[in-house]
């Protein structure tokens, strides 16, 4: 079970980094009128565990801040991910503390 928790935390870290990076890349491409990352992809990345990075990327890069779906869904997914990380760390602490 301990292995699963480490794997889940690693997954969240990777998807969080990806969410932040994708928001930055899409913002840069928007400025240069380049090929864009679809809104569906950005939202999906947040929904599969990248909410923290996507939300931080939205705020840091000032990207998608006028799109209602992003303004509502990204903070919500970030909160869910934070709660999940806290639960995983708490459970891991209980396992290691036993």
For each residue, the residues with C-beta under 8 A, 3 or more apart:
1: 4 5 95
2: 5 6 92 95 96
3: 6 7
4: 1 7 8
5: 1 2 8 9 88 91 92 95
6: 2 3 9 10 92
7: 3 4 10 11
8: 4 5 11 12 88
9: 5 6 12 13 85 88 89 92
10: 6 7 13 14
11: 7 8 14 15 49
12: 8 9 15 16 49 52 81 84 85
13: 9 10 16 17
14: 10 11 17 18
15: 11 12 18 19 45 48 49 50 53
16: 12 13 19 20 49 50 51 52 53 81
17: 13 14 20 21 53
18: 14 15 21 22 45 50 53
19: 15 16 22 23 42 45 46 50 51 52 53 54 55 57
20: 16 17 23 24 50 53 54 56 57 60
21: 17 18 24 25 53 57
22: 18 19 25 26 37 41 42 45 54 57
23: 19 20 26 27 42 53 54 57 58 60 61 63 64
24: 20 21 27 28 57 60 61 63
25: 21 22 28 29 37
26: 22 23 29 30 36 37 42 63
27: 23 24 30 31 61 62 63
28: 24 25 31 32 34
29: 25 26 32 33 34 35 36 37
30: 26 27 33 34 36 63
31: 27 28
32: 28 29
33: 29 30
34: 28 29 30
35: 29
36: 26 29 30
37: 22 25 26 29 41 42
38: 41 42
39: 42 43 64 67 69 70
40: 43 44
41: 22 37 38 44 45
42: 19 22 23 26 37 38 39 45 46 54 64 70
43: 39 40 46 47 69 70 73
44: 40 41 47 48
45: 15 18 19 22 41 42 48 50 54
46: 19 42 43 50 51 54 55 73 74 77 78
47: 43 44 51 73 77
48: 15 44 45
49: 11 12 15 16 81 84
50: 15 16 18 19 20 45 46 53 54 77 81
51: 16 19 46 47 54 55 74 76 77 78 79 80 81
52: 12 16 19 55 56 78 81 82
53: 15 16 17 18 19 20 21 23 50 56 57
54: 19 20 22 23 42 45 46 50 51 57 58 74 77 78
55: 19 46 51 52 58 59 74 75 77 78
56: 20 52 53 59 60 78
57: 19 20 21 22 23 24 53 54 60 61 63
58: 23 54 55 61 62 63 64 65 70 74
59: 55 56 62 65
60: 20 23 24 56 57
61: 23 24 27 57 58
62: 27 58 59 65
63: 23 24 26 27 30 57 58
64: 23 39 42 58 67 70 71 74
65: 58 59 62 70 71
66: 71
67: 39 64 70 71
68: 71 72
69: 39 43 72 73
70: 39 42 43 58 64 65 67 73 74
71: 64 65 66 67 68 74 75
72: 68 69 75 76
73: 43 46 47 69 70 76 77
74: 46 51 54 55 58 64 70 71 77 78
75: 55 71 72 78 79
76: 51 72 73 79 80
77: 46 47 50 51 54 55 73 74 80 81
78: 46 51 52 54 55 56 74 75 81 82
79: 51 75 76 82 83
80: 51 76 77 83 84
81: 12 16 49 50 51 52 77 78 84 85
82: 52 78 79 85 86
83: 79 80 86 87
84: 12 49 80 81 87 88
85: 9 12 81 82 88 89
86: 82 83 89 90
87: 83 84 90 91
88: 5 8 9 84 85 91 92
89: 9 85 86 92 93
90: 86 87 93 94
91: 5 87 88 94 95
92: 2 5 6 9 88 89 95 96
93: 89 90 96 97
94: 90 91 97 98
95: 1 2 5 91 92 98
96: 2 92 93
97: 93 94
98: 94 95
